[in-house]
């Protein structure tokens, strides 16, 4: 770390990394346990295991019930939660920094000593199945899930994070125990603290319990290399058509990732972007249009999403194609590139005022490149991007012949989506 850096990292003998961000101006603290395993690490017939395991860690230990664990955090005004992604799972708690020790104790007790009682497993199975069913009631989420399946067909990245009703029904206690033993190891674990708590204090609190973890092996996902994208349409009785478009892009360590981010900003990440200005401001096709970037260990995607009147879908897709073609034909102007760079930098700076975002920055940096990236280093990389580099990335990525697309909406007229997208 550079002199004056707020970040410190200590690696324990069993591979656990303890990372802290010193934020003395805050009252609150964010404490997290991150494990480098998500849905993409699931083997055949394990669909939904990573997410199911996340739920079960809240259901009691040998010393405390689920309610006692929750009350220990909420009883001091804190917040306890977790989430699962494609390649990692996070358990975290937030409260006044005076209660840092309690937050760390609760999280580590859950992480190291959850018991998975059979009655809780059966109850939570029903909860997760309700969660899966409820996702179908959110057309935008359904369209995004279909887009993932279309981008990576037949691969774990293309499966729902939650699994399916059928796969969740198959999961038993022994499956969960084996999955935890295989993946919840020292080499896969990162412990983060962001707030007004010193690195030394954190180590005093967590070193001994974290050293109980077996070192284990680093989890290796099944790589998704050059998959053939698809177009998916689901007829649903909704007022609007929910359209998602995806292009395969570079990984999270590729030097092109900074140019890719600026391409996404220019394309659709804010109100001055080309898609927003064209689809909403010029033609009034939709209320919102947005783009985003997903980067993974060996792959990535640039995604576009909009919801609109089905009668306007064909014209909107044509407009999206035209705007993408403009990026592929010509580099952005110097002024537009500078605005995009300043937007990306400004958004990151504001986000990192939050302890929650600082914790994510540390963990994701360690997972991606094995060290915490300083903000100034990331900003220099963004400012160094040239118009020619953005143009090169656009020419490589924005290829509609290999694009993935998904659509959820009223059935009439949706059958021509592949022709709309791929021409």
N, C-alpha and C positions, 0 to 999 in steps of 0.2 A: 504494500500500500504506500501511496505517496505521503510525504510529510503533511500533517494537517488533515488527512483523510478521516472522515467520520467512521470508516469501516475497519473492523478487525476480524480476522478469521483464525481459528485454532483448529487443527486437525488432531483428533484423538487417535490412539493406537489402533483402535478397531475400525477406523475409517470415517467415523462421524465427524462432520464439519460443524463447528459452532461459529456463527457469524453474527456480528452486532453492528448496528448503526447508532452512533451516539447523537442524540437529538435533545440537548439539554433544555431547549425552549418549550418542550411539550410537557403537559401534565400526564398524558396517557402513555401506555406502552402496548405494543403488539408483540405477542409471543407466538411462535409457530414451530410446528414439527412438520417437515416436508420429507416425503419418501418418493424416490424416483421410480414410481411404478403407476401406471394408469391402464386404461382399457386396451391400449395397443400391446401390452405385455401379456394379455390373456391368451392362453392356448385354445385350441379347438375344444368346444364344449365348456369353456370357462366364461362365456359371455356374461358380463355384468358382475363378475366376482370382485373387481377392484372397487366398484361403487358400493356393492353390498357390504364389503369389509369396512369401508368408511362409515357406513351406518352403524355397524355392530360395535365399533370401538366406543360408542357412547352408551352402551347398554350395561355397564357395570363391570367392576373388577372384584378381586377377592376381598377387598376391604370396604368398598363402597357401592351402593346401588346407583343406577342411572340418575335418579332424582337427586341423590346426595352430591354427585359430581356436578350436576348442573347448578344446584343451589350454592355450591361452594364458590362458583364464579358469579352467578347472578346476584347472590346475596351481598356482594360488595360493589354492585352496579356494573358488573362486567358482562361480556358477551362471549359466547362459546359457539364455534361452528366449524365446518369443514367443507371441502369440495374436492371433486375428482376431475381430472382432465385426461387428455389422450396419453400423456406421458408422466404425470405426477399426481400425487394426492397431498393435500395440505390440511392439517388440523391446527386451528389457531384460536387464540383468546385475546381479548382486549379489556383493559380496565385502567384505573388510576395506577400510576407507576408504583405507588406505595404497596400495591398488592401483587407486584411482580412474582414474588416467591410462591404465592398461592396459585397463580396462573401456571407457572412452570410445573409445580407439583401435580396439579390436576391433569395437564396435558401428558406429562411423562407417565403418570399412573395409567391413564387410558392407553397410551402407546405401548407400554411394556407389560401390562397386566390385565388387559381385557379378557373376560372369560367366555364370552359368547354363550350364555345360558340358552338352552333349547327353546324355552318358552318365549324368550325375547327374539330369537331367530325367527320363529314362526310368525310372531306379531309383526316384525319388521319386514318380513317377506311380503305380507299383505300391504304394508305401507308403500314399499317400493313398487309393487304392481299397480297401486293407485297412482303413484307418481308417473309411471310409464303411460297409463291410460290418460292421465290429465294432459300430457304433452300433445296428444292428438287434438286437444281442444284449443291449442295455440298454433294457428296455421303458420305463423312466421317461424316458430321453432321447428315445426314439422318440415317446412321447406329447407331449413338449414341442415337438419338431419338427413334429408334426402340428398342434399347437395354433397355432404360428406360421403354418403354411399356412392354417389355418382362419380366423385373424384377418385375414390379408392375402392372400387368394387372388389369384393372377395377378400379384402384385407381388414385386419382389426381396426384400422383408422376409419373405415367406412361403416362400422357398426355403431349403434347407439351406445353412449356412455353407460346408460342404465341397464343395458341388456334388453332382452325381450320378456314378455310375460312367460313364455315357455322356458327360456333359459334360467330365469330367476326361480321358477318353480323347481328346477332340477338341483339347485345349489344346496348342499348340505353342510353341516358343521365341520366335517372332516375336510371338505373342499376349502373352506375358509381358513382353517388351521394350516393346511399345507401351503396355501397361497401366502399367508403371513410369514410362515417359516422361510419360504423361498425368497421373498422380496423385502420384508421388513428387517433389514440387516444394517450393520454399521456403515458399510460402503454405500448404501442407498439413502442414508439419512442425513438431513441437514436441520440444525436447530437454529432458528433466527430470533433475534430480539431487536426491536427498533423503538427507541425512546430514551428517556433520561436515566438509563441504567448502564453502568460501566461494564466493559468486557470482563474485567476481573470478577466483579460481583456475579455475572452470569455464569462464569466458569465454576465459581465456588458452589453455586446452586445446582448445576446440572451435570458436572463432569462425572461424579460417581454413578448416578443412575444411568446415564448414557453409556458408560463403559460396560454395563451389563449386556448390551447388545452383542450378539456374535458378529464377527467381521463379515462373514458370508461373501457372496459374489455380487458384483455389479450386474443389475438386470439388463439384459440385451433384448431389444424389441425386434420383431420380424420387420425387415426393411421393406419399404414401399418404393420400388424402383420402376419408373416409367410405366405406371398403370394406364390402361386404356379407359378414358373417361366415358361417361354415359349421360343420357338425358332421361330424366324421370318426371312423370306427370301423375298426380293423384287428384282425382275428382272429389271435390268437397263442396258442400252447400254453404259457401261463404259469400259475403258481399263483394270482396275484393279478390283479385288474383295475387298470390304471393310468389314472387319470382326471385330465384337465386341463381347466380352465374359464377362459375369458378374456373380458374386457370392454374395449372401446375407452375410452381415457381421454385426458387432456391431454398436451401436449408438455412438454419439459424446461425451457422458459422460461415456461410459463403460471403466473400467480400461484396457481392452484389446486393446484399440485404439492405444496405443503406439507400442505394438507388431505388430499390423496390419500394421501400417505405415512402420515399418522396413521390414516386409514381402513384402510389395509393392516395396520398394526400391530394395531389393534383387531380386525380380522377374522381374521388368522391368522399373524402373524409370531413369536409366542412362545407359551409354555405357558399363559399366562393369557388368550389370545385367545379369542374366541367359538367359532371353528371347532374349536380344540383341545379346549376345555372341553366342547363339545357332542358332536363326533364321537368323540372318544376317551374323555374322562372320564365323560360321562353315559351314552352308549350303547355304547361299546366297539366301534364300527364299524371302527376302523383304528388302526394304531400311530402314524401321524403325519398331520397335515393342515397345510398351510402356504399362505401367500399371499405375493406379491411384486409389485413394480412395475417396469415397464420404461418409460422415458421417452426419446423420440427428438426429433429437431429439430422435427417437426411433428405427431407422434402419440405414443401411448403405450398401455399395457395394464396392467390389474390382473389378475393370474393366480392361480388356486387350483389346488393339486395334492394328490392323495391316492392311496394304493394300498391295496387292501382285498380281502376275499373277494368274488368276483363276486355271490354271493347277497345281499350287503348293499348293493350299489351303489344300487339304487333308493331305499332308505330313506336312504342317505347323501346322495344328490343332493337329495332332498326336504328334509333337514335343512339343507343348504347354502342352499337357496332360502329357507327360513324365516329363517335368520340374516341373510342379505342383506336380506330384506324388513324386518327389524327396524331396520336402519340407514336404510333408505329411509323408514320410517314415523316414526322418532323420532331426535332428536339424541342423541349419547352424553352420559352424565352428566359433570359437571364433574370428578369424581374419576377416571373412566375416561380422560377426555381428558388430564388431568394426568399420569397414569401412562404413557399412550402417548407423550406428548411427552418425558417424562424417559427413557423407554426408547430412543426414537430418538436423543436427544442423547447418552445414555450410550454407546450402541453406536458412534456416530460418534467420540466422544472416544477410546474404547479402540482403535478401528481406526486412528486417526491417530497412535497411538504407534508404528506401523510405518512404516518408510521406504517400503515398497512401497505402502502405502495413501496416504501423503502424495504420492507421485509420481502415483498415479491421480487424487487430488483436484485436483492442479494441472492436469494435462492435461485432465481432463474439464471443469473450470471454464473453462479457456481455450477449449475446443471449444464449450461451451454458451453462455457469455455474454461471451467475449472478455477475461476477466480472472480472476485467482485470487480466489475468494470466501473471505473470512476466516471461520473457524469461528464466531466470535461473531456475525457477521451471519446465518449460517444458523441458529444457535440462536435468535436473536431472532425470526426468521421462523416457526420451529416453535412457539415459545411464544406467538406472537400468534394462532395458529389458534383459532377459536372452534368450539363445538359446532355452531352453525348452519352454519358453512362445511363441516364434515365431513358434516353432513346433506344440504346442497345437492349436494355432490359425489356422495354415495351415490345420491341420487335421479336424478342425471344419468347415472351410470355403471352402476349395478347393475340394468340392464334386461335381463331374461332373453330377451325377444323378439328381441334383437339380439346375444345372446351367442354366442361361439365355444366349441366343446368338442371334445375329442379323447379317444379311449379305445383302449387296447391291452390285450387280454386274451382269455380263452377265448371261443369264438364263441357259445355258447349264451346267448340272452337279450340280446345286445348291440344287437340291431336296434332297440330302443326308445329309444335314447339321446336322440334329438332330442325325442321326446315328454317324456322325463324332464326335460330341460333347459328346453325352451321351453313346456311345458304344453299 
